[in-house]
Amino acid sequence: MSAYVESFRPGAGRRRPRADAPSDASVLSLNGSWRFRLSPTAAGTGDAFIRDGFDDGGWDAMPVPSHWVLEDFTPLAGGPARSMRGTEEGPLYTNTAYPIPLDPPRVPTENPTGDYRLVFDVPAGFERAVLRFQGVDSCAKVWLNGAELGWSMGSRLPFEFDAPVRAGRNVLAVRVHRWSAGTYLEDQDMWWLPGIFRDVELIARPAGAIDDHFVHADYDSATGIGTLRVDASCPAVVEIPELGIRISAGETVSVLVEPWSARRPRLYRGTLRSEGHAVDDTETVALAVGFRRVEIVDGVFRVNGRPVTFHGVNRHEHHPDTGRTLDRETMIRDIELMKRANIDAVRTSHYPPHPEFLRLCDEYGLWVVLEVDLETHGFIYAGWEGNPPADARWHDALLDRLHRTVERDKNHPSIVVWSLANESWVGDAFGDMRRWLDDRDPSRPVLYERDPRYRDSDFASLMYPSLELLEQIGRREEPRGGRLGMHGIVFDDEVDREVEGEPDAATQVIAVTDADDARRRSLPFLLVEYAHAMGNGPGSLQDYQRIIEAHDRLCGGFVWEWIDHGFTVDGSDGQPMIMHGDDVDYEPRGGRFSLHGLVFSDRTPTPGLVELAKAYAPLEIAVDDVVRIRHRRQDADATGLTFRWTREIAGEAVDRGVLDVPVLTAGEAVEVALPVDVGRIDATAADAVLTVEAVLASDERWAPAGHVVAWGQRVLDGSSPAPREPASGTRRARGAASGALEIGPGIFDRTTGRMLRLGDLEIDGPTLDLYRAPTENDHGQGETNDLASVWHRTALDRLLHRIDDVAEDAGSLVVRGRTAPRTHPHGVDWMMRWTPDGDGLLLETEVDFTGPWADTPYMHRDIVVPRLGLLFALPAQLGEVAWFGRGPGETYADSFEGSRIGRFAASVDALQTPYPVPQENGNHVGTRWLELRGEDAGLRVDGCPLFDFTARRWTSHHLARAGKPHELRDTGRVWLNIDHAQQGVGSASVGPALPEQYRLPRRRTEWSVRIAAIVS
């Protein structure tokens, strides 16, 4: 094993870290096809590969940048090219556990090592040059023309060497180790992906090169004056033509400016030019100056004098084909999607991103919390014994990571908070890091969430608090806490939320003094992670936002997280699928936790992003007797918007126009008269809805004119349609088959009471349905909040039905029975009454829960019922769906406000949300009526007043059993759920338990719907 691989030192031979910025210095990109050979140990292929005359003709081609575990190539032993995906040699995913023994700084002898070679030509003029690597995972040693330049750790951080290249032919050799001492500092809930995965560049350094510069651009909100000073490593001139500035580096100038903010990312372009004797001796660095002041005043986070609330997401870098290797177009796509969803802040979890992403944040406008490439979460398995921040031997390596982060990115106005690390418990190193930051860059506050004393943090913070706890925090009345839970500080009255299988040492206690506790309560609170977007969810986004907006102390939060970390692969049957952590035959593995994004791996938005866009909308629009509009932001005025209204009847726009709304100042509210006299709307008008939208008045960089940023609605009175009559005007007479009952247009089985036909439509059902295919959040976190396990252990997924009585009663059919699980004594007694109603039937259902559902003696916990409704089996031809209610996407009890009310239509197949792990999806709450149609038949359901529905070609049990979407098969029927209600989705896969208000109460319940056949 090479000694440097197991060194506490972060590297050797490297240049000092410096700011990343475009300049006019000549740059030779070394990206492209390199020669590559993978070896099983840190010895690599030996030492010969560094020499100029080495024959690499039999080596493999490897694109740079890339991760070798995601590329197809021939291994050292020869044989055909193969993919490593899905094997233990390929990408590995862990959440908290290290994939190597916990034995710092040592790593296993089985340490896959990639030797890279590039032969390249250098033009004249590069005699003084710097070789820059933007990112190499996890440790690299570098040789140029046979001479060792040095080595470096810190996978998501750049490193540079002085590069004595020669004009003409040069040979660059790089040895990259999958595992190194640096691995112990990079346990960041993501795929382990080795390789040279970011750009490699050769940068010419003229005699007058600017090695580093630091832009200080302050703003006084009281006067509108911006103060600029640019420090440089050599004599240089600063020019900002738009402001008429021409000063020497190190001088200070004050001018009237527009400030930079995420809402208005005002940049002043200029240059920093070194002073040289000749043009060839100078360097000109491009400046993008944003004037702004970040401060905390009286416990409130402010930028430019105004309180700022982060409407944020956590963002890992990910692409389903290339991993953490992203191109600029993909970064732009991320930012455009974020801005269109009203996201204005990003936490770079849990490392600095590619520098181009930060330049784009400056230009498009996003607040950035920039996190150092540091996490030691896996030391929980040693009871935090040897945790690097508490071990002086790691001191230089930790400070090195901070220095390289701050020096590279210090000039970005979008960065308003530095984050020292993620989930690394406590240690003296954090105090040293904070003190260095206070000296180097006191212009930005500092965050560290994990230390319950918050001595080195300007924010109190927490991951995944309950709504009740967040409310307490907002009032600065949270209980005292000093214990470390799996995902954050555990307060004294809060239940630990630990992962099954985690050691007891995962919970640690640290002394929190009275002074610590008092200081914490004085700090602004940043919700560093919340609303776990894993699978179907998250829920309660609106609830969290309402609490955040109600308290000045709460400066917003960051949803976990932006994108699913799935890889596109071919399944065993040749069909493409999304690979997650459980698809790799390796232990430990983090399972499906790699899939927890607001967008799918291919960046298709999930229903969760639709809901978040509404929760984060900058305006609240309520339509009642008047239109009430409230500007929810405190950091900017609501300019650049047009307010338009539309009145729809029966799904068609019949009126539209523009409202005259004044420009709202920060936090201002106005009332505007309704655009139409809703009291005069025809009472027979079907499904009338008035919608008011705030849209972009002109094109923005991130969206075109007309993009909707906020909306509100009112369902107009008198808009329920009258019951339909048969097309012929009379009901056709039919005789019931032997053993059947005829009630109105329905034919029922005399023994079971189940419907067989409705008019000419074959129907089977209904049966009482209490079950849903578990969502990822239903599985909870280990044994905590694991509703799915309770459902299985209490056989809620294996219900049997008993018919007690089928009887005609005054022209109605009354069916009584009991639905109950196998093995257990609890169940539901029910009654269904069918009564003729015009050309249809009124179905009234009553249910009553019997037996030990609560605090069951065999479970010692309550049994949460996920669904209360009716399941019908319909002919497969009924494949087209129309409805009036929430849509067009799925909605649930705690995630529906982002979906509009109106008439919608879709195929049954299009109603399915293609989660890469099959689970409950496609529900629609608040439905007034529903139609399913085929070529010559159809079914209509009317609520009394509202119901939930789902329609699928498979059952909930098929969903629960399927591992991948392509395993779901058409059963030859459409399975229709007409439900009284379904529980919410929550975010219990990491977060708190589903709030009580989104659970179904187990009490006597009655509901009704009207069902009729549609006659062609």
ROTOR-882004 format. One record per residue (C-alpha): x, z, y. Coordinates in pm, whole numbers, plus 50000, padded with zeros to 5 digits. Example, Ala and Ser with C-alpha at 12.3 -4.5 7.8 and 13.67 -1.06 7.14 Angstrom:
<pts>
512305078049550 513675071449894 
</pts>
This chain:
<pts>
500005000050000 501384990450341 502015022050541 500255010050856 496975005350668 496775042850615 498115053250951 496415076551195 497915054751465 495645027151603 498275000051613 501734989151719 503274961551929 500134955252132 499874949652503 498034974252724 494244968452727 492934950053031 489814935253184 488284904653024 487444877853279 487564840053305 490574826253489 492254793153561 495164801453333 495484776153054 493814787352733 494384772352392 491574781352152 492854788051803 489354787951657 488824763251379 489814758251017 492654780750898 494294782650557 493224813550366 493914832050046 492164863449926 494064889449727 492834921149554 495254945749718 496854952750053 500034935049937 498224902449993 500084871649870 503484886549946 505774880650241 506524843750201 503334832050369 504644841050715 507384814350701 507184780050854 508074761850536 505554779750316 503374756050114 499724765550170 498384732450044 496614749349756 494994775349976 491394775150086 489914764450418 488434793450617 486634789550949 487784812351227 485844830651354 483934841151041 483634868050775 485214857050450 482504874850247 479934850850395 481884819050324 482134798850003 485734794649890 487964795049583 489394829449494 493074834649413 492504831649040 491234796349087 487974781648963 485104766049154 484074776749497 481514804349487 479494826149718 480304863049739 476864871949872 475084896449649 478274907749471 480394938549526 483174916049657 480794903049923 478924919250211 478144955950148 475564976250332 475575013950375 473625035750613 475575068450622 477885068350321 481365053650320 481865026350059 485305040849977 486355075949871 486335101250153 490075107050159 491325099850511 493445082050609 493985068050260 492085038950111 491845025349755 494455002749602 491584978549539 491614966749898 490604929949935 493064914150174 492884880150335 496034861750435 495384836150710 497734808450822 497434784251112 499904757251208 499244746351565 500894726951843 501544742052184 501914720152493 504614726352747 503824753752996 502934780652743 506414795452720 504994828452850 501794834652664 499514861552528 497854859652188 494374875452199 492154885151907 488644894252022 487654910551693 489124915351344 487574937351076 489104961550984 492864959951028 495224930951102 498974925151103 500244894751289 503354872751264 504274843651489 506904819051369 508044844251112 508484872851358 506214903251337 504214909051655 502444940851548 499204953651399 495904968051515 492754986251409 489414988451588 487264960651451 485004953751749 487744956652009 490224930852138 493964933552098 496734912552248 500384905652180 503054889652389 503444856352210 506844838652237 505474804852135 507534773152155 506504738852269 505354719151966 504844733351617 504054770451571 502964790751273 500594820151306 500134843151007 497594871450996 496984896450717 493524912350730 492614942450519 489034950550429 489714987950422 492045008150641 492265041550812 490095025751080 487265023450827 486745060950865 485895055451233 483425026951174 480585040650959 477905024751174 474785017350966 475564980450917 477044955450677 480754958650602 481994923950690 485774917850693 487594889350857 488664874051187 485104872451318 485594867251691 487644842351893 491394838551878 493054825152194 496494817352328 496554823752703 499294811152930 500754837253163 502274822853482 504894842453674 502164854953906 499714863853631 497064890053702 497324912753402 494454935153506 491974941053783 489244966253859 486234957654075 484724986954266 481444975554424 479415004354561 476035002354736 474385025454987 470615022254951 470005039855283 471895013855485 472014983455255 475794983155291 477974973055000 481554985154978 484064964354786 487574971354666 489344951554397 492464967054250 494914943254086 498084945953882 499974924254132 499624913154495 496484891954520 493774879754757 490064886254714 487624860054842 483824861954838 482784831455041 479084840055055 479914873055224 482734859755437 485174883055263 488874875655243 490984906755187 494034917354993 493634934754660 493454972154714 491804968955056 488254980355121 485534961355304 481894969755380 479194943555431 475414940355420 474444929455067 471614926754821 472124951154535 472404942354167 469694954853932 468244944253601 465144932153785 467184912454042 470654905953902 472224895854231 475824884554179 478274873854445 480744848654307 484304848954424 487944848354319 490964870554285 494084849354334 497604861854284 500234854854543 502964831854408 505724809554544 504154778754385 500754768654252 502044770453896 503114806453954 499654819254044 496504828553854 492974828553986 490484851553820 486744845253861 484794874354007 481074881053959 480444910754183 477304931254160 476934959154416 475154989754280 475425027554271 474675047753956 474085084953995 472135114653869 470315133654143 468375165754071 468265157453703 466945122053756 468875090653665 469005066853961 470455033054043 470595021754405 468725052754510 465735046454286 464795062653954 465415039653662 463595040653333 465195021553049 462784999252856 465384993652593 466404982952246 469414990252033 471264958251946 473634951351662 475254917151656 473774897751366 473084862751244 471554855750899 474284830550816 477344841851010 476984879651037 478574893951350 479984860151447 477634848351722 477794818151947 476764818152311 473444800552242 472444828352002 473304854752260 471204836752519 468344834552270 468494872352224 468414878852597 465594854252663 463484869952391 464214904552527 463374896052885 460164878452780 459164910252595 459744931052912 462894946852768 465284955153048 467984975752875 470304973352576 472344999752399 475214981952227 474885000451900 477385010551794 480324991551941 481194968152229 479684933752177 481374900552231 482404899552600 480274868652660 477144889052589 478024912752873 478604883853112 475144871553020 473684906253083 475214904953432 473644870853493 470214875253334 469724911753427 469864939053163 470874975353201 473584982252944 474605014552774 477965004652628 479055023552319 482575029052194 483405015451847 483255049851687 481065066351423 482055090951150 478615097651001 479845097250641 481755129750687 478455147550623 479435143950255 482355167250321 480325191550530 482075175950831 485375189250704 488125166550840 485815149551088 488195128451303 486975140451646 487885175751535 491225165751375 494145162851618 495825136751398 493135111651501 493405119251873 495345088151974 493165065151766 489975078351926 491335076452279 492625041552205 489115030052122 487775044052447 490575028752653 490124994252502 486354995852555 486465006652917 489384985153024 487884953452879 484404958553025 484834979753337 483914951953580 480414944653453 477664956453691 475204955953402 477024985153236 475555016553389 476365042353117 479355047252888 478565061252542 481445079452372 480325074052013 477425075651772 476645102251509 480115117551496 479205154551535 481625174551748 485325178751820 487875184152094 488515146852116 485245141852300 486365165052578 489595145452613 487665112652619 485355125852888 488205138353103 489945104453082 486725087153185 486215110553479 489605100153607 489435063053524 485825054953610 483785082353776 481215056353892 479205057453570 477625086753386 478595094253027 476435098352718 477085115552389 473955123852192 475225143251893 476775174852037 473935200252091 475905216052377 476065183352573 479205195752750 480695160852758 477445142652832 475545136853154 472345132552954 470455153052706 469475130152425 467855128852086 466865104951814 463285101251687 461505131551837 457825136151774 455375129352055 454815166652093 458535174052124 459075145852372 456285160052588 458015193952585 461345177852675 459735159752967 458565193253103 462055208053036 460355232552800 461875221652471 462855249152229 466455258752191 468395239751930 471865238451785 471465224951435 472445190051337 469885170951135 470405137550974 469525118451288 470085142951566 469765178051697 467105198851523 465265222951748 464375257451629 460705250151560 461215215351417 461255206351048 464455190450921 464055153950836 466765148850578 467375119550349 466905125649980 470265129149817 472055140150133 474075171950083 472995204950230 475985201650459 474115173850638 472625201950845 475225220651048 474935248351303 476985251451619 476925279151875 474955269652185 475415294252469 472825303552728 474815283352980 474785253252746 471045256252702 470405259453074 472615229553152 470865208352890 467495215053048 468855203853385 470015170153253 468005137953249 466835129652900 467625096552733 465745087052416 468745070752257 466865059551944 463135060451870 460365039951708 462085028251390 461124991451360 461534989050983 459034966250816 455464969350943 455814989651260 456685008351464 453605026951574 452905048651879 454885026952120 452165030852381 452065068452328 455805072352376 455695051052690 452865070852842 454835103052796 458015087452936 456205075553247 454625109453304 457935128053351 460765120753593 463255137153358 462705110653092 464765080053181 463465058352900 464565049752554 465915024552309 463865012852012 465755010451684 466424981651672 466524945651787 467064924851473 466764926751096 470194925350931 469294901750649 471264872650507 469774839650399 470514832750032 469014813549742 467144835349498 467374833249120 464594807249120 466334786349385 463964796249663 465514809049987 465124846050049 466434873150277 469114894850117 469184931650208 471304961050099 469414966849775 470204931349663 473884940149621 474924955549289 477104982049446 476945019349504 476575034949750 474205011949927 471845016850215 468944998550054 466464980650274 467494999950584 469354968850695 465924954450780 464714973751083 464334949151367 461794938451625 462724902951533 463294889951183 466784879351079 466104843851201 464954858151537 461264851551480 459404879051669 457604905051460 454224920151551 456214950451664 457764930151946 454294919252061 453284955652084 456494965452260 456014938352524 452704954452617 454134989752617 457034978552837 454934956953071 455974962853435 452334963453547 449294981453414 446184960253461 442774975953398 439594955353434 436464975253500 434104973153797 437214963053987 440674951253881 443104980253902 446784971053909 449594996553899 453274988253930 454945009453662 458575003853768 460315026254020 463445005054068 462014972654213 459034956954387 456624934654194 457544901754357 457454866754216 454144870554034 450834852354040 447644869553923 445224846553746 441894853753579 439944836453306 436384841753179 435794830852822 432484826552644 432454819152273 436184813352284 436044787352559 437244792152916 434274786953149 435774800453473 439274806153600 441034813153926 443724832554111 443404867754248 444734876454591 446984906254515 449474920054767 453094925354664 453244959654507 456054983054601 457665004954337 455035026954178 452205013854398 448625008354276 445894986354422 442274977454352 441074941654374 437454929654359 436364912954038 436514874954055 432994870653915 429734890153924 429784902553567 426344917453610 424834882353633 426364869353310 423754855753072 422894883652829 422814858952541 426354846452608 428404850352293 431664869552304 432304869852676 435694883152787 437344885353128 441164884953126 443514891053418 447164881253380 450284886153590 452484855553538 455754842853678 455074822953994 458164801453945 460804794753684 463194822853606 466414818953416 464854835953113 461334820953117 459354792753278 456684796453546 453434808553396 455084832453149 452784862853110 454444896053195 451304917853194 447584914853125 444334934153105 440864926452974 437234935652981 434704926452717 431624917452920 428234933152853 425504915552661 427894894252461 426844902252103 425404871651933 421974872751777 421754872251393 421854837451248 418904821351076 419284797750778 419794761750881 416434751550734 414594779750905 413304793350572 414974811950292 415254792949967 413694809749667 415964816749369 415374833549043 417784860848937 419544856248606 418734879648322 420314913548384 420584907448758 418754919849062 417764899249366 417784917149698 417164893849990 419724865649965 421924885949728 422164886749350 423504919049201 424574930648857 421894954148727 424444976648553 427254979648807 425354972049127 428104948249234 427204916549418 427474884549215 426194859249465 425194857249827 423104826249877 425114799149701 428404818149738 429964835649441 431164870649527 432554899349325 432284933549481 432564954049669 434624982549529 435595012749731 439215008549838 441445037849937 444875022449882 447274999850065 450604985349962 453125010050107 454904999850424 458555008750469 457425037150694 455035049550425 458105055650207 459375080350464 462905093350454 463845106250113 461195131650015 460265137750376 457105119850487 457135099650164 453435091350153 453985062949908 455415086649650 452455110149694 450035081049646 451785071149326 452145106349188 448465113449254 447435079349113 445855067649438 447225033549342 445415034549007 441795041849097 438925038948851 435275034748946 432225050748788 428675038848850 426185067348842 422995049748947 421675015349041 418155016649179 415764997449400 414345018449683 411685004549920 413114969449906 416704980949918 419304983849645 421025017449626 424195020949422 425825054749370 429105062449206 432485079049214 435965065049268 438845086549148 442445084149028 443535088348673 444795122248556 443765141548868 440565159548968 440145147049325 437895117649403 435305102149634 431555102049578 429905072349741 426635054849805 426095018449902 422695007250027 421854970050053 418874961150273 417594925950354 418244917250720 417054882450820 419174857550628 421694884550541 422074919350408 422834952050581 425344972250382 425395009550460 428145029950295 428505067650269 431525085050121 432355121550058 435715135149941 435535159349651 438195179049469 441555193049582 442765166649828 444355192250059 447285213849948 446825201949594 448075226349327 449995198649152 451605184749469 451595214349711 450775190449992 447865171250137 447085136650005 446905112650296 444425084550232 445725052050386 442505031850378 438775037450367 436905005350306 435474979150074 437214952049875 435544918649794 436794890149575 435784856449724 436204820349615 439634805549694 438034777549899 437214802150178 440594796650332 439744793750701 439084825050904 437534830351247 436784863551412 436084881651735 438294911751794 441974919151832 444384891051762 445864867751683 448444888951498 448064920151290 446934952851444 446724988951328 445355021451462 448605029751643 449734994251728 446934973051870 447144974652250 449524945152265 446954922352102 444164906852304 440444907652241 438894873652189 437864846851944 440644836851706 440984813651411 443644809751142 444024801350778 444174829450524 447804820250459 448664822250830 447214857250851 450074870650639 453104885250816 456144874450611 458034907150595 461134901450379 460054931550172 456364926550082 454174954550213 450834960850383 450334935350658 447754913750830 445204940250922 442964935151226 441314964851396 438274964551623 436624933851471 433084925651586 432454896751349 434314876751091 433724843150925 435474828250623 434714791850555 435404764850302 434254729050282 430634736450199 430254774150206 431114804450409 430654841450464 429954860550783 430414897750840 429094915151151 430194950051244 427874978351334 429654979451570 433254972851456 435394971451143 438934963751021 439654933950800 442424918050596 442164886050393 444754875950133 445234855349820 446584886049642 445684922549621 447404953149762 448724959949413 450354925649398 451934932949735 453224966649617 454794951849302 456494921949468 460134925649561 460364893349761 457744872249940 458164842849702 457094865249413 453554866749552 451324841949374 447894828049458 445424846049231 442754819249272 440684841749495 440564854249850 440664892049857 438784904850160 439004940650283 436184951550511 437304986050612 435925014950807 439515022450904 443125021750794 445805046750893 448505037951144 451985025651062 454185050751248 457955050451208 458525077350947 461215057850762 463545076151000 461285091351263 458655118851263 455595120251044 452635098251133 450765116351413 447575133151299 445375111851525 446375080751328 445555095050986 442165091650821 440225124150810 438945132750463 435365140750558 431915127250495 431865092850654 429215066250707 429585030550827 427664997950815 428244960550823 425964930450799 426904903050551 425434868150534 426224834850374 426974806250609 424744776950525 426354743250590 
</pts>
